């Protein structure tokens, strides 16, 4: 029988300030550029990160350890 272990994780202020916020801002700018280049509705661009998030959530279900 295989036991599942859950890894608890929380961010530090340094990670939030120096990694997470800049990554989110950079990603938002990149998607804004995609919208401009494609001349499409923002709702179409919003589907891209949602699809990525869905993929991560699906992988968490099948993974034996994950971050909360």
C-alpha positions in Angstrom: 0.0 0.0 0.0 1.3 3.4 -0.9 0.9 6.3 1.5 0.4 9.8 0.2 2.3 12.6 1.9 1.2 16.2 1.6 3.9 18.9 1.7 2.9 22.1 3.3 4.4 25.2 1.8 3.9 28.9 2.4 5.7 31.9 0.8 8.1 34.2 2.4 8.0 38.0 2.1 11.2 37.8 0.0 9.7 35.3 -2.4 6.5 37.4 -2.7 8.5 40.7 -3.3 11.3 39.4 -5.5 9.8 36.4 -7.4 6.0 36.2 -7.3 5.0 39.8 -7.9 7.6 40.5 -10.6 6.6 37.2 -12.3 2.9 38.1 -12.2 3.6 41.6 -13.6 5.8 40.3 -16.3 3.2 37.7 -17.3 0.5 40.3 -17.4 2.6 42.5 -19.7 3.3 39.6 -22.0 -0.4 38.7 -22.3 -1.2 42.4 -22.9 1.3 42.3 -25.8 -0.3 39.1 -27.2 -3.7 40.8 -27.1 -2.3 43.8 -28.9 -0.6 41.7 -31.5 -3.6 39.5 -32.1 -6.1 42.4 -31.9 -8.5 40.1 -30.0 -10.9 40.4 -27.1 -9.3 40.3 -23.7 -11.5 37.3 -22.8 -9.6 35.2 -25.3 -6.3 36.1 -23.7 -7.7 35.3 -20.3 -8.3 31.7 -21.4 -4.5 31.1 -21.8 -3.5 31.4 -18.1 -6.7 29.7 -17.1 -5.8 26.7 -19.2 -2.3 26.7 -17.7 -3.8 26.8 -14.2 -6.2 24.0 -15.0 -3.3 21.9 -16.1 -1.4 22.5 -12.8 -4.6 21.6 -10.8 -5.0 18.3 -12.8 -1.4 17.4 -12.1 -1.8 18.0 -8.4 -4.5 15.4 -8.3 -2.3 12.8 -9.8 0.9 13.8 -8.0 2.0 12.2 -4.8 3.3 15.5 -3.2 2.4 19.1 -3.9 2.5 22.6 -2.6 -0.6 24.3 -1.2 
